[in-house]
Amino acid sequence: MPAFSYQALDGSGRKVKGVLEGDSERSIRSQLREKKLKPIAVSAAKDGGEASARASGGSNRKIRFAELVLLTRHLATLIQSNLPIDESLRAAAKQSRRAKVEGLLLDVRSRVTEGHSLAYALADYPAVFNDMYRAMVKAGEHSGYLGVVLERLADYTESRQYTQQKLKMAMVYPVIVVLVAFAVVGGLMVYVVPDLIRIFQNSQAELPTLTKILIACSDYLSEWGGLTLLLIAALAVAARLALRKPNILRGWHAVQLKLPLVGELVRNAESARFASTLNILIASSVPLLEAMRIAAEVLHNRILRASVDVAASQVQEGMSLHKALEKTEQFPPMMVHMIASGELSGELEAMLGRAAQNQERELEMTANAMMSILEPVMIVVMGVVVLLIVLAILMPIFSLNNLVG
C-alpha cells in the first residue's frame, strides 16, 4: 500500500505529524479518526518533485549517516529473526523517530509488496542507498543471507562515519586557532594600531621602514578590509563552481596527490576506503569485477578512480588483482603486497580487511603527524606577526627617546 504523510490535531489541540499506509487519503483520514485525531492535511508521502525523480530513475531525498546505520541494523535484526522483508520494513518504519525516514521505508515496502526485490526498491533512492549498498543487498537476496549482509553493511557504514568524524575533529583545533589568530591580528590592525601610530605621524621624525609597512597595512585593512573579505569569499565560490568541471576537478585531484603530507593523507584515506569496500563486497559474494567497479565509485579522487578502472580492465583480461593495482603506481606498496598474499593463499577477503585496517592506521598516523607539525608552525607564525607589530610600535618610541636625550 502507498504511504501518506498527514498533519492532525490531537485531543489537546496540538498539531502532530506522521506517515501512515492506506489505499487512499480517505482511508488515512478514517485511521486518524479511529486514533481520535482530527485530520488537517493528508497527502502522498512524496511530493511532485520526488515523484518525477522516481520517473526519471531516482530521488534526491537524503538521510544522515547515523539514520542509515540505525535502519540497516533494524532491518538486519528483523530479517535474521525470519520476519518477511515487507513486515521487517514496516516494523523498522514504526521504530523510526523521523517521519522522513519512516516515509522512505514505507515507500520501499510498497515497492516490495508490488513484487519487486528489495535491491530494486532501494534503487528509487540512490542518494541514500548507493551502488555498493544495493549491490550487497542484491547479493544477499540471491545467496539467502540478506540479514548477515545487512549487518556487515551497518558495520561498514558505522566505520566510515567514525573515520570521517575522527578526521573532522582532528581539523577542528587548527581551524579554530587560525580563525582566532586572523581575528586578533585584524582587530589589532584596524582598531588598536591606528591610535598608536597617530602619535608618531604627528612628529617630524623619520619613521622606521617596519613602522611604515605597519601603517600601510593598517590603512589598507581599515579602508578595504571588508571588500577584501568579500573578494576572498567570491573567489572561494568561483573555485567551488570551477571544480564542478571534470577537467578542472581532475587537475586539482592530481595536484593533491603531489603535495607533501597532503598527498599521503589523501592516498591513505582513499586506499583504506577502496580496500574496505572491496572487502565487504567480496565477502557478500559480489563478483570481483563488479566489486572493483563499485569500489571505484566510492573513491573521491578522480585520478585514483581512473586507476581502479584501468586495473579492472586488466583484471578482466586475466591479470591478477595485485599486479593490476601495482601497475597503476597509485596505491601503497604495503596494501598491494597484502593483496598479493591474499591471492596466493586464497584468503583475499581476509587480507583486504587487514589492508583496510593497516591503511586506516597509516591515515591516523599521517593526520596526527600533520597536526603535530601544523600546531607549532601556527604558533611560531603568530608569534612572529605579533613580534613585528610590537617592534613596529616600539622602534619609533626608541627613536623619540634618543632625540629627546
N, C-alpha and C positions, 0 to 999 in steps of 0.2 A: 504494500500500500504506500502511496505517496506521503511525504511528510509536509506538515503545515506549521508555520510559526503563528503564534497568537499573542494578543495582549488582552488582559481581562482584569476585572476588579474583584477582589475577594470580599468577604463579609464585612471587613472593617473599612472598605473603600480604598485599600491600597492597590496600586497597579502591579500586576505580575505578568511576566513574560515566559514563554517556553515553546516547546515543539511537541506536536502530537502526530500520530499516524491516523489516517482515516481515508474513506473513499471520496469524500468531498468536504467542502467548507461547512456544509450543513451538519455533517456527522461530527465534525470537530466542535461546532457550537453546542451540539447535543451533549458531547462528552464533557464540555466545560460546565454546562448547566448541572449535569449529574454530580460534578465536583463542587457544586454550589459557588461557581464563579460566573460573573456576568461578562460575556464576550464584548470586547470593544472593536477589535480588528483581527481578522483571520486571513492569511494569505499563504501561497505556496512557499516552501522553505527557501527556494531560490528566487531571486529577483530576475527581471528580464535579461539583465546583463549576463548573469550566470547561466541562464538557460541558453542564451545564444552562444555562450562559451562552450557549453556541452555540445551544441550542434556543430561547432567547429572543431570539436575534439578535445576540449579541456576547460577547466575552470581555474580562475586566478585566486580562489579562496586559499588562505594560508592559516596555519595554526603554529603555536610556539613549539619549540623542541620538547619542552617538558610535557606538553599535552600529547605529542606524538608518542613519546616513550610510555606515558601512562595508558593511553588507549591500546597500544600494542601489547603491553603486559596484560591488560584486562582480557583482550581477545585470546592471547596465548593461554592464560589460565582457564578460561571458559571452554575453549576448544579442546584442551587437554583433558577436560572433565567430560568429554564425549557429548557436549552440547552441540546441536546443529549450528551451522555457521550463521543462519539468519537469526536464530534465537540468541546466539552469542553477541551479534551486532546490536540486537535490541537491548540486551542486558547491559552491554558496555555503554550504550547511549544513555540509559537511565542513570548509570553511575557517574556520567559526566556532569561537571559543575557549570559548564558554559553551554548556553543554547546553541552557539555556533558549532561546537564540536558535536553536540547531540544531533543537530540537524544534518551534519555531514554524515554521521554514522547511520542515521535512519534513511538517508537518501541512498547510501551504499547498500543498505539492507533491501531497499525496494528494488534495486537492480538485481540483487542476488535472487530475490523471490520471483523475478521475471524469468529466471532460468540461466542467468549469466554466471560465470565463475567470479570468485572474489577478486582475482587479479584484474579481470576485465572491468569490474565495477570500480575498482580503485583508479583505473585509468582516467576517470572523469575528473580526477583531482591531481594533476601532475605536479602542482605547486606544493602539495602535501606529501604525496607518495611518489617519489622519484623512480627512475628506471630501475635502480638497484632494488628498491623496496618491492616493486611489482614483480621483478624477475624472481626474487626469492619466494614471494608468495605463490607465484605460478609453479615454481619447482616444488614447493611444499605441498601444493594441491595434487600435483602429479605423483609425488612419492608417497603421499598419505601421512606425512609428518608435518603438517601445517602448524600445529601447536609448538613443536620444537623449533621450527624455523622462525616463528614469530618471537619466541623467547630470545633467540640469537639476535634478531633484528632489534629488539628492545635493548639488549646489552650493547650492541654496536652503536645505536643512536645515542645512548647514555654516555658511552665512552667518547664519542665525538663531541658531545656537548661539554663534557668535563675538560677535554683538551682545549677547546676553543675558549672556555671561561678562564682556564689557567693562563693562557697566553694574554687574554684581555686584562686580567688582573695584574700580570707582570708589567703591563704597559701603563697602568693607571698612575703609579707613583711618578715615573719620569714625565708623563704628560702634565700632571698637576704642578710639578716643580717648574717645568718650562713656562707654563701659563702664569704662575705666580711671579716668576722671575721677570717676564716681559711686563707684567702689570706694575711691579715695583719700579723697575727701571723707567718705564713710560711715565709713571706718576712723578718720579724724581725730575725727569727731564722737562715735563710740562708745567708742574706746579711749584717745585722747590728751587730748581736751578735758576730760572729767570729772576727770582727775587734776589738771590745771592749774587748773580752776575751783574745785576744793575748797579751794584755798588762800585764794581771795578770799571764799568763802562763810563762812569761819571768822572773818573780820574784821568789825568793826562798821560799816565804811564803806559808804555807799550805792553800789551798783554801777551803772555806766552802762547806758542802755537797750539798747545794742547787745550788751553782755555778758549781760544778762538774756534777750534773744532767743536768743543762742547757747546759754545754759544750757537754755532751754526746748526748743530743737531737739535738743540732745544727749540730754536726758532722754527726749524722745519716741522718738528713734531707738533708744535703749538698751532701752526698755520695749516699744515697739510696732513696731520696725523689721521684725522677721520677719513679723509679722502684716500689715504694710503691703505687703510683697513678695508675700505670698500673695494679698492683695486685688487687687493690680495684675495678677497672673497670672490670677486668676479673671475680672477684667474683660476681659482680653485674650481669654480663651476664650469668654466670653459675647459679645463683639463679633464674634469669628470665627463663632460659631453664628448670630448675628443676620444676618450678611452672606450667609447661605445663603438668606434670604428674598428673592425677586426685587425687591420694592418697596424694601426697605432697601438692597439692593445697588445698585439703580438710583439711589437718592438719594445714596449715597456716591460713586458714579461721577460724578454731576452736580457734587457739591462738589469733587471732584478737578480737574475741568476749570476751575473758577473760582478755584482757589488760584494765587497768583503763583508763577512759576517752575515749580511742580509741574504746574500745568495745561498749560503749554507743553511740559514734558517728556513728559507723557502723550500729548498731542496729536501731537507729533512722532514718538514711538515707534509709536503706532497708525497714523499716516498712512504711515510707512515700511513697516510690516507689510502694510497694505492695498495699497499701490502695488506692492510686490514680489510679493505673492501674485497680484494681478490680472495682473501682467506675465507671470509664469511660466504661469498658466493660459491666457491668450490665446495665448501662444507655443506652447502644446501643443494648440491648436485647440479649446479648450473654448469653447462659445458665451458671449457676453458676459453675458447674464442669469444663466446658471448660474454663471459665474465670479464675478459680484458676490455671489451668494448664498453661495458657498463662502468668498469673501474676507471677508464679513461675519462668518461663524462663527469666523474666525481672530482677530478683534478681541476683546480682553478687556473694554474699556469698553462697557457696555450702551448708553450714550447714543449713542456713535459707531456701534455696531452697528445700532441702530434707525434712525439717519440713513441708513446704507447701504441698509437695507431700503426706506426711503421713496424713496431715489434710484433703486433698482432698479425699483420700481413705476412711477416717472415715465419711466424709460428704456423700459420695456415699452409705455408709452403713446405713445412716439415722440419723447420729449425726448432731446437729446444727453447724453452722459455728463458732460461738464464743467459743463453748465448744471444738471443734476440735483444734482451734488455742490456746486456753488456755492450753490444754493438752500437747502441744509441749513445753511449758515453754520457748519459744524463743521470743515472741512478747510482747511489753509493755502492762502492765495491763490496762492502760487507753484506748488504742486502742481496746483491747478485750472487755472492758466494753461498749464502744460506739457502737461496732458492735452488742453486745447483746441487747442494747437498740433499735437499728435499726431493729433487727429481731423481737423483741417483739411488736414494734409499726407498723411494716410493712413499715418502711422507711429506709431500709438497704442502698439504693443508697445514700440518703442524709447524713446518718451517716458515711458512708465510706468517703464521701467528707470531712466532718468535721474532721474525724480521720486523714485523709491525711494532712489537714491544721495544725492540732494540732501537728503531728509528725514533720512537716516542721519547725514549731516554736521551738519545742524542739531541732531539729537539729541545727538551727541557734544559739540558746542559748548555746548549748554544744560547738559548734565551737568557739563562742565568748569567752566562759569560758576557752577553751584550749589556745586560743591566748593570753588572759589576763594573764594566768599563764606562758606560754612559753616565752613571751617577757621579763618580768623581770628576769626570770631564765637565759635566754641567756645573758642579760646584766651583771648579777652577775657573771656568769661563765667567761665572757670575762674580767671583772674587776679583778677577782682572777688570771687569767692567766697573765694579764699584770702586776699585782702586784708582782707575783712570779718572772717574768723576771726582773723587776726593782730591787727587793730585791737581786736576784742572781748577779746583776751587782754592786749594791751599797755596799753589805757586804764586798767584797774584798777591796774596796776603804777605808771603815772604818777601816779594819784591817791594811792596809798600813799606814794610818794616825796614828794609835796607835803605830805602830812600829817606825815611824819617831819621834813621840813625846817622 
